[in-house]
Amino acid sequence: MERKIGFTIGGIQFFLSKEEVEGNLKGVEPENVREVYVEVDGKEYPIKQAFAASTGLLRGGFTTHDAMRVFRKLSLPVGTRVDLDTLPERYYAGLKNLHDLDKGEIRGVVRGLVNTEREKCFFMNYVRGTLHVETLLSLKRSQDLQAMAMVARGLFELAVDTKLIDAIPDAVKKIHAFPRVEKLRAAQKIVDFKAANPAATVDASVHETFITNNAHSIEAERKAVWPDLKKVEHWSGLKLPGRVALLKAPFDEMYAVEYPEMSWYVHPGPTGFVNLPARTFNLEAGKQNKLAGECFSILLTAVIEEFGIERSDAKIKNKLKRARLLPFTDSADEAAAVEAALLA
């Protein structure tokens, strides 16, 4: 007995079964598959061709994601053939779209809303994130891969830090106290170096004065804010693996799969570059922009929620989705379908 499922596209309700899809495509020759396909009776059809033939909809009237959702519910195999050479450009365009959206519709609003200490924490991470993105967008040569990995890794850590604000008790107090603890630690290292190397040209007098005037109060603050820690290496009291484990998805997958690779390119030595063909540099650059886009989108979403931007623009989160999806459309019809699905 055939099982029909119901779905709605563009306000119109449809019912479709696996058997109907197979019947509608019988005798239809598959077009060339560019990216996403569905397998029907052993043949791989471009997913939009198959969905249009199955429903009678024009190809501009639905998105690839609409078709994927329906075919998967019908237990029809859906797969992807990625045109690797187009991915770097698409990921770069997605990141640039996010930057342009932020610059045009978010940045000016946020700057006028920062009042509380908590809001300052979000704003500091947000500003650093926008600067990271602007740096990344300026890196356009294959020789820039190492720098791109460094910036993308920084964006990942900023996104983690931002989400931690709601996950760590007394986060705001800890964020504001941590720079003072770090200043004291850095000053003490310089003073200790000068004491061990008196002939060094380092002038530690300023640092000695800072320690004399502030060590007692900073140490008291450290013990009050982090009573169970002898050494505070991050305001959360956790190393990066612990931060990621606390937040879980999507950071756990990024940290396990993509973070080690970024570290290969950042750390000294030939680990990440030995025997790489020239084409790989372009693909790896695309991966850095992909991760950066994901992390910047997380950061922007957190800012949108914290400052209540949805109250004045109910579709602002969908605009973030549109910014990242549009570079992956291949025609004006597909782009229009994305616009309609997200912003209509």
MARTOR-410498 format. One record per residue (C-alpha): residue number from 1; y, z, x; chain. Coordinates in steps of 0.25 Angstrom, whole numbers, plus 2048, in hexadecimal, padded with zeros to 3 digits. Example, Ala and Ser with C-alpha at 12.3 -4.5 7.8 and 13.67 -1.06 7.14 Angstrom:
<atoms>
ATOM     i    py    pz    px   ch
ATOM     1   7EE   81F   831    A
ATOM     2   7FC   81D   837    A
</atoms>
This chain:
<atoms>
ATOM     i    py    pz    px   ch
ATOM     1   800   800   800    A
ATOM     2   80D   7FC   806    A
ATOM     3   818   807   809    A
ATOM     4   826   803   806    A
ATOM     5   832   80B   80B    A
ATOM     6   840   80B   806    A
ATOM     7   84C   80A   80E    A
ATOM     8   85B   807   80C    A
ATOM     9   863   7FD   814    A
ATOM    10   872   7FA   811    A
ATOM    11   871   802   804    A
ATOM    12   865   7FA   7FF    A
ATOM    13   857   800   7FD    A
ATOM    14   84B   7F8   802    A
ATOM    15   83C   7FB   801    A
ATOM    16   832   7F5   80B    A
ATOM    17   824   7F6   810    A
ATOM    18   81D   7F2   81C    A
ATOM    19   815   7E7   815    A
ATOM    20   822   7E1   80F    A
ATOM    21   827   7E0   81D    A
ATOM    22   81A   7D9   822    A
ATOM    23   81A   7D0   816    A
ATOM    24   829   7CC   818    A
ATOM    25   827   7C9   827    A
ATOM    26   81A   7C1   825    A
ATOM    27   81C   7B3   82B    A
ATOM    28   82A   7B7   830    A
ATOM    29   82B   7B4   83F    A
ATOM    30   831   7BF   847    A
ATOM    31   83F   7BC   84E    A
ATOM    32   841   7C0   85C    A
ATOM    33   841   7CF   85E    A
ATOM    34   84D   7D4   866    A
ATOM    35   84C   7E3   864    A
ATOM    36   846   7EA   858    A
ATOM    37   83A   7E4   851    A
ATOM    38   830   7E8   847    A
ATOM    39   821   7E4   847    A
ATOM    40   81B   7DE   83B    A
ATOM    41   80D   7D8   83A    A
ATOM    42   80D   7D8   849    A
ATOM    43   81A   7D0   84B    A
ATOM    44   827   7D6   850    A
ATOM    45   833   7D3   848    A
ATOM    46   841   7D6   84B    A
ATOM    47   844   7E2   842    A
ATOM    48   850   7DC   83B    A
ATOM    49   848   7CF   838    A
ATOM    50   83C   7D7   832    A
ATOM    51   845   7E0   82A    A
ATOM    52   84E   7D5   824    A
ATOM    53   841   7CD   821    A
ATOM    54   83B   7D9   81A    A
ATOM    55   847   7DE   812    A
ATOM    56   84F   7D1   810    A
ATOM    57   85B   7D8   816    A
ATOM    58   865   7D0   81F    A
ATOM    59   863   7D5   82E    A
ATOM    60   872   7D9   82E    A
ATOM    61   86F   7E3   822    A
ATOM    62   866   7ED   82A    A
ATOM    63   865   7F2   838    A
ATOM    64   85A   7F2   841    A
ATOM    65   858   801   83F    A
ATOM    66   857   7FF   830    A
ATOM    67   84B   7F6   833    A
ATOM    68   845   7FF   83D    A
ATOM    69   845   80A   834    A
ATOM    70   83F   803   828    A
ATOM    71   834   7FC   830    A
ATOM    72   830   809   837    A
ATOM    73   82E   810   82A    A
ATOM    74   825   804   826    A
ATOM    75   81D   807   833    A
ATOM    76   820   7F9   839    A
ATOM    77   821   7FA   848    A
ATOM    78   82F   7F9   84D    A
ATOM    79   832   7F6   85C    A
ATOM    80   83D   7F2   865    A
ATOM    81   83F   7E7   870    A
ATOM    82   84B   7EC   878    A
ATOM    83   853   7E1   87F    A
ATOM    84   856   7EA   88B    A
ATOM    85   861   7E1   891    A
ATOM    86   86A   7E3   885    A
ATOM    87   868   7F2   884    A
ATOM    88   872   7F6   88F    A
ATOM    89   87D   7EF   888    A
ATOM    90   879   7F4   87B    A
ATOM    91   879   803   880    A
ATOM    92   886   801   887    A
ATOM    93   88C   7FB   87A    A
ATOM    94   887   807   872    A
ATOM    95   88D   811   87C    A
ATOM    96   89B   809   87C    A
ATOM    97   89A   809   86C    A
ATOM    98   899   818   86C    A
ATOM    99   8A4   81A   876    A
ATOM   100   8AD   811   86E    A
ATOM   101   8AA   818   861    A
ATOM   102   8AD   825   867    A
ATOM   103   8BA   821   86D    A
ATOM   104   8BE   81B   860    A
ATOM   105   8B9   825   856    A
ATOM   106   8B5   832   85C    A
ATOM   107   8BD   835   868    A
ATOM   108   8CB   837   862    A
ATOM   109   8C5   83F   856    A
ATOM   110   8BE   849   85F    A
ATOM   111   8CA   84B   868    A
ATOM   112   8D2   850   85D    A
ATOM   113   8C7   85A   858    A
ATOM   114   8C4   863   864    A
ATOM   115   8C8   871   861    A
ATOM   116   8BC   87B   863    A
ATOM   117   8B5   87F   870    A
ATOM   118   8A8   879   86A    A
ATOM   119   8B0   86C   867    A
ATOM   120   8B5   86B   876    A
ATOM   121   8A6   86C   87A    A
ATOM   122   8A3   85F   872    A
ATOM   123   8AF   858   876    A
ATOM   124   8AD   85B   885    A
ATOM   125   89F   855   885    A
ATOM   126   8A5   849   87C    A
ATOM   127   8B0   846   886    A
ATOM   128   8A6   846   891    A
ATOM   129   89D   83D   88A    A
ATOM   130   8A7   833   886    A
ATOM   131   8AB   832   895    A
ATOM   132   89C   830   899    A
ATOM   133   89B   824   88F    A
ATOM   134   8A8   81E   894    A
ATOM   135   8A3   81F   8A3    A
ATOM   136   895   819   89E    A
ATOM   137   89C   80D   897    A
ATOM   138   8A3   80A   8A4    A
ATOM   139   896   809   8AC    A
ATOM   140   892   7FB   8AA    A
ATOM   141   88B   7F6   8B7    A
ATOM   142   87C   7F8   8BB    A
ATOM   143   881   800   8C7    A
ATOM   144   886   80A   8BE    A
ATOM   145   879   80F   8B9    A
ATOM   146   879   81C   8C0    A
ATOM   147   886   820   8BB    A
ATOM   148   882   81C   8AD    A
ATOM   149   876   825   8AE    A
ATOM   150   87F   830   8B2    A
ATOM   151   889   82E   8A7    A
ATOM   152   87E   82D   89C    A
ATOM   153   877   839   8A1    A
ATOM   154   884   841   8A0    A
ATOM   155   886   83C   892    A
ATOM   156   878   841   88F    A
ATOM   157   87B   84F   894    A
ATOM   158   888   84F   88C    A
ATOM   159   881   84B   87F    A
ATOM   160   877   857   882    A
ATOM   161   882   861   885    A
ATOM   162   88A   85D   878    A
ATOM   163   87D   85F   86F    A
ATOM   164   87B   86C   876    A
ATOM   165   887   872   871    A
ATOM   166   880   875   863    A
ATOM   167   873   879   86A    A
ATOM   168   877   883   874    A
ATOM   169   87C   891   86F    A
ATOM   170   88B   894   873    A
ATOM   171   88C   886   879    A
ATOM   172   89B   885   878    A
ATOM   173   89D   892   880    A
ATOM   174   893   88D   88A    A
ATOM   175   899   880   88C    A
ATOM   176   8A7   886   88E    A
ATOM   177   8A2   890   898    A
ATOM   178   899   887   8A0    A
ATOM   179   8A4   880   8A8    A
ATOM   180   8A9   88D   8AD    A
ATOM   181   89B   891   8B2    A
ATOM   182   89A   884   8B9    A
ATOM   183   8A8   885   8C0    A
ATOM   184   8A4   893   8C5    A
ATOM   185   896   88D   8CA    A
ATOM   186   89D   881   8D1    A
ATOM   187   8A7   88A   8D7    A
ATOM   188   89D   893   8DD    A
ATOM   189   895   888   8E3    A
ATOM   190   8A1   883   8EA    A
ATOM   191   8A5   891   8EF    A
ATOM   192   896   893   8F4    A
ATOM   193   896   886   8FB    A
ATOM   194   8A3   88A   902    A
ATOM   195   89D   897   906    A
ATOM   196   891   891   90C    A
ATOM   197   899   886   913    A
ATOM   198   8A6   88C   918    A
ATOM   199   8A9   880   920    A
ATOM   200   8A9   877   914    A
ATOM   201   8B6   871   910    A
ATOM   202   8B4   875   901    A
ATOM   203   8C0   87E   8FC    A
ATOM   204   8B9   888   8F3    A
ATOM   205   8C5   891   8F1    A
ATOM   206   8C8   88C   8E3    A
ATOM   207   8BA   88E   8DF    A
ATOM   208   8BA   89C   8E5    A
ATOM   209   8C6   8A0   8DD    A
ATOM   210   8C0   89A   8D0    A
ATOM   211   8B3   8A3   8D3    A
ATOM   212   8BC   8AF   8D5    A
ATOM   213   8C4   8AE   8C9    A
ATOM   214   8B9   8A9   8BF    A
ATOM   215   8AB   8AC   8C4    A
ATOM   216   8AA   8BA   8BC    A
ATOM   217   8AF   8B4   8AF    A
ATOM   218   8A7   8A8   8B0    A
ATOM   219   89A   8B0   8B4    A
ATOM   220   89D   8B9   8A8    A
ATOM   221   89E   8AD   89F    A
ATOM   222   891   8A7   8A4    A
ATOM   223   889   8B3   8A2    A
ATOM   224   88F   8B5   893    A
ATOM   225   88D   8A6   88F    A
ATOM   226   87F   8A4   896    A
ATOM   227   879   8B2   897    A
ATOM   228   86B   8AE   89A    A
ATOM   229   86F   8A3   8A5    A
ATOM   230   871   8A6   8B4    A
ATOM   231   875   898   8B7    A
ATOM   232   87C   88F   8AC    A
ATOM   233   87A   880   8B0    A
ATOM   234   87E   87B   8A2    A
ATOM   235   886   881   897    A
ATOM   236   87A   881   88E    A
ATOM   237   872   889   898    A
ATOM   238   867   87E   898    A
ATOM   239   864   873   8A2    A
ATOM   240   864   865   89C    A
ATOM   241   855   864   898    A
ATOM   242   857   871   890    A
ATOM   243   863   86B   889    A
ATOM   244   85C   85F   886    A
ATOM   245   850   867   881    A
ATOM   246   859   86F   878    A
ATOM   247   85F   863   871    A
ATOM   248   853   85A   870    A
ATOM   249   854   84C   86B    A
ATOM   250   85A   843   86F    A
ATOM   251   85D   849   87C    A
ATOM   252   84F   84D   880    A
ATOM   253   84B   83E   880    A
ATOM   254   857   83A   887    A
ATOM   255   855   845   892    A
ATOM   256   846   842   893    A
ATOM   257   847   833   894    A
ATOM   258   855   82E   898    A
ATOM   259   85B   83A   8A0    A
ATOM   260   851   839   8AB    A
ATOM   261   854   82A   8AD    A
ATOM   262   863   82D   8AE    A
ATOM   263   861   837   8B8    A
ATOM   264   859   82D   8C1    A
ATOM   265   865   825   8C1    A
ATOM   266   86F   831   8C4    A
ATOM   267   867   838   8CE    A
ATOM   268   867   834   8DD    A
ATOM   269   85C   82C   8E2    A
ATOM   270   856   81E   8DE    A
ATOM   271   84D   824   8D3    A
ATOM   272   854   81C   8C7    A
ATOM   273   858   80F   8CF    A
ATOM   274   84C   80B   8D7    A
ATOM   275   847   7FE   8D4    A
ATOM   276   84F   7FC   8C8    A
ATOM   277   851   7ED   8C4    A
ATOM   278   85F   7E9   8C2    A
ATOM   279   85D   7E7   8B3    A
ATOM   280   859   7F6   8B1    A
ATOM   281   866   7FB   8B5    A
ATOM   282   86C   7F4   8A9    A
ATOM   283   861   7FA   8A0    A
ATOM   284   863   808   8A6    A
ATOM   285   872   807   8A4    A
ATOM   286   86F   804   895    A
ATOM   287   867   810   894    A
ATOM   288   872   819   89A    A
ATOM   289   87B   813   88F    A
ATOM   290   871   815   884    A
ATOM   291   86F   824   888    A
ATOM   292   87E   826   889    A
ATOM   293   880   820   87B    A
ATOM   294   876   829   875    A
ATOM   295   87C   835   87C    A
ATOM   296   88A   831   879    A
ATOM   297   886   82F   86A    A
ATOM   298   880   83D   86A    A
ATOM   299   88D   843   870    A
ATOM   300   896   83B   866    A
ATOM   301   88D   840   85A    A
ATOM   302   88F   84E   85F    A
ATOM   303   89E   84D   860    A
ATOM   304   89F   846   852    A
ATOM   305   897   852   84C    A
ATOM   306   89F   85D   853    A
ATOM   307   8AD   857   850    A
ATOM   308   8A9   853   841    A
ATOM   309   8AD   844   843    A
ATOM   310   8A3   840   838    A
ATOM   311   8AD   847   82E    A
ATOM   312   8B7   83C   831    A
ATOM   313   8AD   831   834    A
ATOM   314   8A0   832   82D    A
ATOM   315   89A   826   834    A
ATOM   316   89D   82A   842    A
ATOM   317   88F   82D   846    A
ATOM   318   88A   820   841    A
ATOM   319   895   819   849    A
ATOM   320   88E   81F   855    A
ATOM   321   881   819   851    A
ATOM   322   888   80C   84F    A
ATOM   323   88E   80C   85C    A
ATOM   324   881   80D   863    A
ATOM   325   879   803   859    A
ATOM   326   883   7F8   859    A
ATOM   327   880   7F3   867    A
ATOM   328   871   7F1   863    A
ATOM   329   874   7E8   858    A
ATOM   330   872   7D9   85B    A
ATOM   331   87A   7D2   850    A
ATOM   332   887   7D4   847    A
ATOM   333   87D   7D7   83B    A
ATOM   334   876   7E2   843    A
ATOM   335   883   7E8   847    A
ATOM   336   888   7E7   838    A
ATOM   337   87B   7EE   833    A
ATOM   338   87D   7FA   83D    A
ATOM   339   88B   7FB   838    A
ATOM   340   887   7FB   82A    A
ATOM   341   87C   805   82C    A
ATOM   342   884   80F   833    A
ATOM   343   892   80D   82E    A
ATOM   344   892   807   820    A
</atoms>
